[in-house]
Amino acid sequence: MTKVVAVITAGTPGEAERQARTAIQRGADLVEFRLDRLRDLNSADIRKLAGSFGPRAIATLRSPYEGGGRPRSGLPRFAVLRELCQPGFGYVDLELEADAKDIRDLRVLAKRHRSRVIVSRHFEDFVGASKIRDTLEASAAVGDIAKAVVPIAHWYEALEVVDLAASWAAKSKPYVLI
């Protein structure tokens, strides 16, 4: 099932909440909070965003390794991710590589609180269909939803990704391919 997701990259929690409400009012199915873009990230703001948008919210803390910012929370990444897996968010996006050692524990915690785990990988350059397929399979093995993001510069790369999407759609595991 296709869903429209509005990505919220606001610098403050208040602005993030305002943008998310506007996106939902205008028809977005889900909002993805890019928490790595917030200038000041704290537990109270995380709980407020989770409580306000619940099952319609994706919590993402993208690592600098995959193009994310550096929130000024003062907390280690794992501590913030644990907080995101507490009650509230419908989905938590974890990174296949940056969070590899913690994914299983974080997924157990998220499941306990009825959140679904998206396991993602963001590529800097086009890597070919076989690498994207391997990434989706690895992500699907440890998460509820597999996600791969890859830039496309040429029409033949787009065809590879379209063919991959068509073949992956036959699987029973949900996926996101951007």
Secondary structure by P-SEA (a helix, b strand, c coil): cbbbbbbbbcccaaaaaaaaaaaaaacccbbbccccccccccaaaaaaaaaaccccbbbbbcccccbbbbbcccccaaaaaaaaacccccbbbbbcccccccaaaaaaaaaaabbbbbbbccccccccaaaaaaaaaaaaacccbbbbbbbbccaaaaaaaaaaaaaaaacccccccc
